[in-house]
Amino acid sequence: MEMLLLMHISPKRGYLLKEDGTPYGAKDIAKRIKRSHLEATSICNELQASKVFSRNDDGVIYSRRMVREQAKIEKENNEARAEDEAAKIEKVLKMARERGVDTAIELKKLQAYLLAHTDKRYCLKFVVSWMNRAIPTLPPKRRGRPQNWHCYSPPSGRAWCGLGSKEEWIKAGKPSEEDLLLAKRSPEEIPA
């Protein structure tokens, strides 16, 4: 029973490892259960013969059930994280549509930008906050986009949206000089 508890709190759940990641030996197990080395060895051999636990190639004792459950938990967490990312991307695209971005930039390009920047380096939280800063909300009485509105996807792969003043562009995400030059052009002049 104590071995199961140790497997549960070990650094790699399901494996009988110490806090530093080294496996428990027969002497360590004997100390934990307060028995002699021979008794601990015979108990471990008996448990292994009745298939209560298994050993991997390195000789580390592990519980097949715990390892299987941990793999299932990790798989479910990864699937939930992927669904969450997709929902956040949809939220950003909906926000962009509501703010009139589809008149100046194709939503597919924006979606590709979002997918490219939601890896380990960037999180979608950053992208959503960037969208909130870069795409101003239009006043309720006025429809369409502001007069100096520019939104494009330059060859460098970064998408920028804003009203065009250099200070606002730098505050929105520090674009390069090439991006600033492209920002001064109308969306029709920008290369696809």
Phi, psi and omega in degrees: 000318180295327178296322177296319178296319178295323177294325182292322183263002182291160180302327177246099190304132180100344180254144180275085182236150175283175181299328180275001176094359178275148182286153173286133174265180180297323179294319180295319179295319179299319178296319183294320182265002177057051176230173178285165180299318181295318179296317180297318179296316180293323178296315180297317179296320179295317179295322180290323179295325178272012174059039174284324175220173179231170174237142177273188183298330180275358180087010180280132179285136177215156178262119182300318181297314180296319180295318178297316179296319180296320178297320179295317179298315180297320179297315179297320178296318179295320178294318179296321179295320179294319178296321180296317178298316180296320179295322180292321178297317177300321179297316180294318179295322177296318178299319180295318179298317181296331183265009173082020182291330184294348176280337184248338181216143178289137181295334178295322178294319179296318179296319178297320177299314181297317180295324181289333184253018177250031176273201185292335182286324183238148173247157183295336178301318178297316182296318179296317179293325177297317179299319180297323179280319188280330182249100182291148177287134181282148176299147186298329183281334185263132178251159181090190182256157177299161187297318183265020185291130176229134177212125185203169175236099183287170181301335181293348176097351180269139177258133180231138177228142178171188183266356170105341181286142186301321181298317180294321181295318181294320179295325183287344179165014177053067177286165178282170179298324178299319178296320180295322178295318178295329182294332181286343182272159178284158182302331181289330182279345186282132180293146181283000000 
